[in-house]
């Protein structure tokens, strides 16, 4: 049988050999993952090598699946250009409105790696009204509205959060928005059952809470402003709130606590909480802000990527079958690259990146009160708008480009490497993480 049109293997194919003789096939442009058994593998490889030339009806059926998953694509198709066009469209689309709101920069903690300067400023009614008007202008025509409450510590001004959330939810309904999702990023110290219920009633049904290790490690890193420990109370609040709202337990990792995350997992398991929460490992990153003094203990992206594999491998060994999976990143690595995404400070200033959040107009891209901005603010905005991974040779030729798109635009544009962006951990651990994901799906025993 002849080939089904002119085809070629995708440049974003990635293969992992399994001990059983089978193979995992992953495509970065679609995030499709297939297990190829020993019987099918020779035909699969032959179709790739022959650019889709079929010899039987079974080949035709397999070829259809390979084309659907994009393991084979049209021979005249430029995958990089397609990705570039799709990325530009997603960065400029108004279909999703992303809004991160910091009602205060005040915090009851003094974490040693925090990147923010604390301030007692709380969002007042004037700013709240301007934010509503700002949001109305941008929500019209949007299909999705994604709200994240941030800080500082947002639970310190709960009434502001609840009041604004109600107004934004009402606006969303008035405009016929199809999907509204609301999350709060909190240290968890005040998030007991009562607060969780109040938040859920206004539509905030997910919270991210940080535990950086067992009591002795966590309390050394994430203490109250007076130095008192916080672990026991946060754990008790997780236990109360996880049955009311979705809880993500974030565990920040650096060289100082690299073995601590698994102790947190053990504690959650002993308390019967693992089935009620999600676990998320995150690197502590160096910052130009107030946490710059901890940069010496921060892990490189490659070192974190290898540690991430070890941590998830141990989770699977413990019977916790949850693992991050690579996702296609149209529109950029994060909301900072999206024209319809904003971070709002308590005084109404607008930013692109959480790490730049402050009360200083010189760091902002504008404010919620008017469409005008200073020359400095315009330069701040242009830095994100002009970031283009496709203009950097290291990114353009990278096999994981669809999963990364240049990585963190803040880090990439502040860095000195002009050949590539800020690489994602997937660059260093994709094969191992895919193998672990497969083992999660099949509950196959993890060894080594």
Secondary structure as UniProt FT lines:
FT   STRAND          7..9
FT   TURN            11..12
FT   STRAND          13..17
FT   TURN            19..20
FT   STRAND          23..27
FT   TURN            28..31
FT   STRAND          32..36
FT   HELIX           38..49
FT   TURN            50..51
FT   HELIX           57..68
FT   TURN            69..70
FT   STRAND          72..74
FT   TURN            75..76
FT   HELIX           79..92
FT   STRAND          96..102
FT   TURN            112..113
FT   HELIX           125..139
FT   TURN            140..141
FT   STRAND          144..150
FT   HELIX           154..157
FT   HELIX           158..174
FT   TURN            175..176
FT   STRAND          179..185
FT   HELIX           193..201
FT   TURN            202..203
FT   STRAND          206..210
FT   HELIX           215..221
FT   TURN            225..226
FT   HELIX           231..241
FT   TURN            242..244
FT   STRAND          246..253
FT   TURN            255..256
FT   TURN            258..259
FT   HELIX           260..270
FT   TURN            271..272
FT   HELIX           274..276
FT   STRAND          277..283
FT   TURN            290..291
FT   HELIX           292..297
FT   HELIX           301..317
FT   TURN            318..319
FT   TURN            330..331
FT   HELIX           335..337
FT   TURN            339..340
FT   STRAND          341..344
FT   TURN            346..347
FT   STRAND          349..351
FT   HELIX           354..356
FT   HELIX           361..363
FT   STRAND          366..367
FT   HELIX           375..385
FT   HELIX           389..391
FT   HELIX           393..396
FT   TURN            399..400
FT   HELIX           401..404
FT   TURN            405..406
FT   HELIX           409..414
FT   HELIX           426..442
//
